[in-house]
Amino acid sequence: MMSLSAKGVISVAGNIIPEVMVKMTHLCLDNDFQAASRLQIEYTELIDALFTEVNPIPVKAAMNLLGMEAGALRLPLCDISEKNLRILRQAMSRTGLLQSC
């Protein structure tokens, strides 16, 4: 969105990879959209995994996997499905956030 003149971002991924999102935002503010797009592509699998279910289900699961103690979800939300948890774990492993699953 910043390449289309947005001045910042609201990022779900920023809860999991804040340093990457800060770097990407600064690159955009410096008009280095090529470098920012490389980061976006590098983390696309993880970002997609954070949207396999309704927010905040996957991001809270990711935070809990990282030991951030995000706690349980409140109704009407429920825990992430086993299938999507596998997808999330794999994406987190491939980006180096978790040991290989």
BAZAKOL-755131 format. One record per residue (C-alpha): x, y, z; residue in one letter; residue number from 1. Coordinates in steps of 0.5 Angstrom, whole numbers. Each point is the difference from the previous one (the first is absolute). Example, Ala and Ser with C-alpha at 12.3 -4.5 7.8 and 13.67 -1.06 7.14 Angstrom:
{{25, -9, 16}, 'A', 1}
{{2, 7, -2}, 'S', 2}
***
This chain:
{{0, 0, 0}, 'M', 1}
{{6, 5, 1}, 'M', 2}
{{2, -1, -7}, 'S', 3}
{{-7, 3, -1}, 'L', 4}
{{1, 6, 4}, 'S', 5}
{{-2, -3, 7}, 'A', 6}
{{4, 3, 6}, 'K', 7}
{{0, -6, 4}, 'G', 8}
{{-2, -7, 1}, 'V', 9}
{{-5, -3, 5}, 'I', 10}
{{4, -7, 0}, 'S', 11}
{{-3, -7, 3}, 'V', 12}
{{7, -2, -1}, 'A', 13}
{{3, 5, 4}, 'G', 14}
{{-2, -4, 6}, 'N', 15}
{{5, -6, -2}, 'I', 16}
{{5, 4, -4}, 'I', 17}
{{0, 7, 2}, 'P', 18}
{{8, 1, -2}, 'E', 19}
{{-2, -2, -7}, 'V', 20}
{{-6, 4, -1}, 'M', 21}
{{4, 7, 3}, 'V', 22}
{{5, -2, -5}, 'K', 23}
{{-5, 0, -6}, 'M', 24}
{{-4, 6, 3}, 'T', 25}
{{7, 4, 0}, 'H', 26}
{{2, -3, -7}, 'L', 27}
{{-7, 3, -3}, 'C', 28}
{{1, 7, 4}, 'L', 29}
{{7, 0, -4}, 'D', 30}
{{-3, -2, -6}, 'N', 31}
{{4, -6, -1}, 'D', 32}
{{-6, -4, -2}, 'F', 33}
{{4, -5, -4}, 'Q', 34}
{{3, -2, 7}, 'A', 35}
{{-6, 0, 4}, 'A', 36}
{{-4, -5, -5}, 'S', 37}
{{6, -5, 0}, 'R', 38}
{{-1, 0, 8}, 'L', 39}
{{-8, 0, -2}, 'Q', 40}
{{1, -6, -4}, 'I', 41}
{{5, -4, 5}, 'E', 42}
{{-5, 0, 5}, 'Y', 43}
{{-6, -1, -4}, 'T', 44}
{{-1, -7, 2}, 'E', 45}
{{0, 2, 7}, 'L', 46}
{{-5, 6, -1}, 'I', 47}
{{-5, -4, -4}, 'D', 48}
{{0, -6, 6}, 'A', 49}
{{-2, 6, 5}, 'L', 50}
{{-6, 1, -4}, 'F', 51}
{{-2, -8, -1}, 'T', 52}
{{-6, 2, 5}, 'E', 53}
{{-3, 6, 3}, 'V', 54}
{{4, 5, 3}, 'N', 55}
{{3, -1, 6}, 'P', 56}
{{-1, -7, 0}, 'I', 57}
{{7, -2, -4}, 'P', 58}
{{4, 6, 3}, 'V', 59}
{{-2, -2, 7}, 'K', 60}
{{2, -7, -1}, 'A', 61}
{{7, 2, -3}, 'A', 62}
{{1, 5, 6}, 'M', 63}
{{-1, -6, 4}, 'N', 64}
{{4, -5, -4}, 'L', 65}
{{6, 6, 1}, 'L', 66}
{{-1, 0, 8}, 'G', 67}
{{-4, 6, 0}, 'M', 68}
{{-6, -2, 4}, 'E', 69}
{{-5, 3, -4}, 'A', 70}
{{-5, -4, 4}, 'G', 71}
{{-6, -3, -3}, 'A', 72}
{{-6, 2, -4}, 'L', 73}
{{-6, 3, 2}, 'R', 74}
{{-7, -3, -3}, 'L', 75}
{{-2, 0, -5}, 'P', 76}
{{7, -1, -2}, 'L', 77}
{{3, -7, 0}, 'C', 78}
{{7, -3, 0}, 'D', 79}
{{3, 0, -7}, 'I', 80}
{{-1, -7, -4}, 'S', 81}
{{5, -5, 0}, 'E', 82}
{{1, 1, -7}, 'K', 83}
{{1, 7, 0}, 'N', 84}
{{5, -1, 6}, 'L', 85}
{{4, -4, -4}, 'R', 86}
{{0, 5, -6}, 'I', 87}
{{2, 5, 6}, 'L', 88}
{{6, -4, 3}, 'R', 89}
{{3, -1, -7}, 'Q', 90}
{{0, 7, -2}, 'A', 91}
{{3, 2, 7}, 'M', 92}
{{5, -5, -1}, 'S', 93}
{{2, 2, -7}, 'R', 94}
{{1, 7, 2}, 'T', 95}
{{4, -2, 6}, 'G', 96}
{{-5, 1, 5}, 'L', 97}
{{-1, -7, 3}, 'L', 98}
{{5, -6, 0}, 'Q', 99}
{{-2, -5, -6}, 'S', 100}
{{-7, -3, 1}, 'C', 101}
***
